[in-house]
Amino acid sequence: MKKKAVSELIGGVLFIGISIAAIILVLQLSTPKINEMKDTIAIDQAKDTIASVDRVVRDVASEGPGSTRILPIHIKAGHLNIDGDNNRIYYEFDTYANVISPRSKRRIGNLWFSSNTNTSVYNDSTHYYLENNHLLVNISKHGSQSNQVSINPDHLIDSIYFKDKKQTITDNITIHIDGVALTGTGYNIAQETGTELARGKVLNYFNTATANYTIQITLESGADFIQIQVIDIVDK
């Protein structure tokens, strides 16, 4: 009898233990999905809110001076920002929910949806600038398609500023192909300029005695490094 009672007690403890473990496992597996659903609902609500703001602003603007509206705004999560300098309202939210593919942008009506698009590309009279939240890359301007000039791969990148470490590299930035710096004539140009880009690219076109080729310098959103690729090689 004692042996039977001990066996039933142990069986009960094991059963309860296994049941509790199974419940914890189910909860752990379900939690990410539940959080993704909550995030998706929060994003949909923010989308509707910003669409309402856009609609009201356009209505008020069309009605002329003195027209007003009272618009309640409810945001469950994330941050709603008003950028007066750039005349825009935008919503930011960090999530793992698969609402939109990373480093992509989509337009619905007057609203833009983007994910991990924090790269900016701009220029002045002497440089192109690739910038994200980690790096600022200064690339020297050379010529134009109609006015090609002498160009050297070693003189493309003037400096790289590392924002996280607050350090700048200004020398020893060289680009060699098969161990050789191939100089020639050519020009460079930014593929696209603007803000909130998925990536920034500067294309450097070279015409040498042995080949024509392009050196592509890319800074991805969120990256703390640049990519340098030699593409479109045409031997002579």
C-alpha positions in Angstrom: 0.0 0.0 0.0 2.8 2.4 0.8 4.5 1.8 -2.4 1.3 2.4 -4.3 0.6 5.6 -2.5 4.1 6.9 -3.2 3.8 6.0 -6.9 0.4 7.8 -7.2 1.9 10.9 -5.5 5.0 10.9 -7.7 2.7 10.5 -10.8 0.6 13.4 -9.7 3.6 15.6 -9.2 5.0 14.7 -12.6 1.6 15.3 -14.2 1.2 18.7 -12.7 4.9 19.5 -13.5 4.5 18.5 -17.1 1.2 20.4 -17.4 2.7 23.6 -15.9 5.7 23.3 -18.2 3.4 22.8 -21.2 1.4 25.9 -20.3 4.6 28.0 -19.9 5.9 26.7 -23.2 2.6 27.6 -25.0 2.7 31.1 -23.4 6.3 31.7 -24.4 5.6 30.6 -28.0 2.4 32.7 -28.1 3.7 35.9 -26.6 5.7 37.1 -29.7 2.6 36.6 -31.9 0.4 38.4 -29.4 2.9 41.3 -29.3 3.0 41.4 -33.1 -0.8 41.6 -33.2 -0.8 44.4 -30.7 1.8 46.3 -32.7 -0.1 45.8 -35.9 -3.3 47.2 -34.3 -1.3 50.2 -32.9 0.2 50.9 -36.3 -3.2 50.6 -38.1 -4.7 53.0 -35.5 -1.9 55.5 -36.1 -2.4 55.2 -39.8 -6.1 56.1 -39.4 -5.2 59.0 -37.1 -2.7 60.5 -39.5 -5.1 60.0 -42.4 -7.7 61.9 -40.4 -5.3 64.7 -39.7 -4.4 65.0 -43.4 -8.1 65.1 -44.4 -8.9 67.8 -41.8 -5.9 69.9 -42.7 -6.9 69.8 -46.4 -10.5 70.7 -45.5 -9.5 73.6 -43.3 -7.1 74.9 -45.9 -9.8 74.8 -48.6 -12.2 76.8 -46.4 -10.0 79.8 -46.1 -8.9 82.1 -43.2 -10.6 81.6 -39.8 -11.7 78.0 -40.4 -10.9 75.6 -37.5 -11.5 72.1 -36.4 -11.0 70.2 -33.2 -9.5 66.8 -33.9 -9.0 64.2 -31.1 -5.8 62.2 -31.5 -5.3 58.8 -29.9 -2.0 56.9 -30.2 -1.7 53.6 -28.4 2.1 53.2 -28.9 4.9 54.9 -30.6 5.5 58.6 -31.2 3.6 61.2 -33.2 5.9 64.0 -34.3 5.2 67.4 -35.9 8.1 68.6 -38.0 7.4 72.3 -38.8 10.7 72.8 -40.6 9.9 70.2 -43.3 6.1 70.7 -43.1 5.2 67.2 -42.2 3.7 65.0 -39.5 5.2 61.6 -38.9 4.8 58.6 -36.7 7.6 56.4 -35.4 7.3 53.0 -33.8 9.9 50.2 -33.2 8.4 46.8 -33.8 9.2 43.3 -35.0 5.8 43.0 -36.7 6.0 42.3 -40.4 4.0 45.3 -41.4 6.3 46.3 -44.3 9.5 44.8 -45.6 12.7 46.3 -44.1 14.4 49.1 -46.1 11.3 49.7 -48.2 8.8 52.5 -48.7 5.2 52.4 -49.8 2.6 55.1 -50.5 -1.1 54.9 -49.8 -2.9 58.1 -50.8 -1.0 61.0 -49.1 0.7 58.7 -46.6 4.1 57.1 -46.8 4.9 53.9 -45.0 8.5 53.0 -44.6 10.7 50.6 -42.5 14.3 51.2 -41.6 14.7 54.2 -44.1 17.0 56.6 -42.2 19.6 57.3 -44.8 20.0 60.8 -46.3 21.9 61.8 -49.5 22.7 65.4 -50.2 25.4 67.5 -51.8 27.0 70.9 -52.2 29.4 72.3 -54.7 32.3 70.0 -53.7 30.9 66.8 -52.1 28.2 64.2 -52.0 27.2 63.1 -48.4 25.8 59.7 -47.4 24.4 59.8 -43.9 22.5 57.5 -41.5 22.3 57.2 -37.7 25.8 55.7 -37.5 27.9 57.3 -40.3 28.5 60.4 -42.3 30.5 59.7 -45.5 32.0 62.6 -47.5 32.7 61.8 -51.2 34.4 64.3 -53.5 32.6 65.5 -56.5 34.3 64.8 -59.9 33.1 66.2 -63.2 29.8 65.4 -64.9 28.6 63.2 -67.7 29.2 66.0 -70.2 32.4 67.2 -68.6 34.5 64.2 -67.6 37.7 64.9 -65.7 40.7 63.1 -64.3 39.6 60.9 -61.5 41.5 58.6 -59.1 39.8 55.9 -56.9 42.1 56.8 -54.0 40.7 60.4 -54.0 37.0 59.5 -53.8 36.2 59.3 -50.1 37.5 62.3 -48.2 36.3 61.3 -44.7 34.1 59.0 -42.7 32.6 60.2 -39.4 31.6 57.5 -37.0 28.8 59.0 -34.9 28.8 56.3 -32.2 32.5 56.7 -31.4 32.6 60.4 -32.4 35.7 59.7 -34.5 36.6 60.7 -38.1 38.8 58.9 -40.6 40.4 61.3 -43.0 43.4 59.4 -44.4 44.3 55.9 -45.8 41.0 55.5 -47.5 42.1 53.9 -50.8 40.3 51.8 -53.4 42.4 49.4 -55.4 41.3 46.9 -58.0 43.4 43.8 -58.1 45.9 45.7 -56.0 46.2 48.5 -58.4 44.7 52.0 -58.4 43.4 52.5 -61.9 43.3 56.2 -62.8 41.5 57.6 -65.8 38.8 60.1 -66.7 35.2 60.1 -65.5 32.7 61.6 -63.2 30.4 60.7 -60.3 26.8 61.3 -59.3 24.4 60.4 -56.5 21.8 57.8 -57.6 19.2 59.6 -55.6 19.1 62.5 -53.2 16.7 63.1 -50.3 15.9 62.0 -46.8 14.3 58.8 -45.3 15.9 56.6 -48.0 16.5 52.9 -47.7 20.1 53.4 -48.9 22.3 56.0 -50.4 24.5 55.4 -53.4 27.2 57.4 -55.3 28.1 56.0 -58.7 31.7 56.7 -59.9 32.2 56.2 -63.6 35.7 55.5 -64.8 37.2 55.4 -68.3 40.7 53.9 -68.3 43.1 52.7 -71.0 42.2 49.1 -70.3 38.5 49.1 -69.3 35.4 51.1 -68.4 34.0 50.4 -65.0 31.8 51.8 -62.2 32.7 52.0 -58.5 29.5 52.0 -56.4 29.7 53.3 -52.9 26.6 52.4 -50.8 25.4 53.2 -47.3 22.5 51.2 -46.1 20.0 52.4 -43.5 21.1 51.3 -40.0 24.5 50.1 -41.2 27.7 51.1 -39.5 29.8 50.3 -42.6 29.9 51.2 -46.3 29.9 48.9 -49.3 32.2 49.4 -52.2 31.6 47.4 -55.3 33.1 47.4 -58.8 30.3 46.9 -61.4 29.7 47.1 -65.1 33.2 46.3 -66.1 33.8 46.5 -69.9 37.3 45.5 -71.1 38.8 47.3 -74.0 
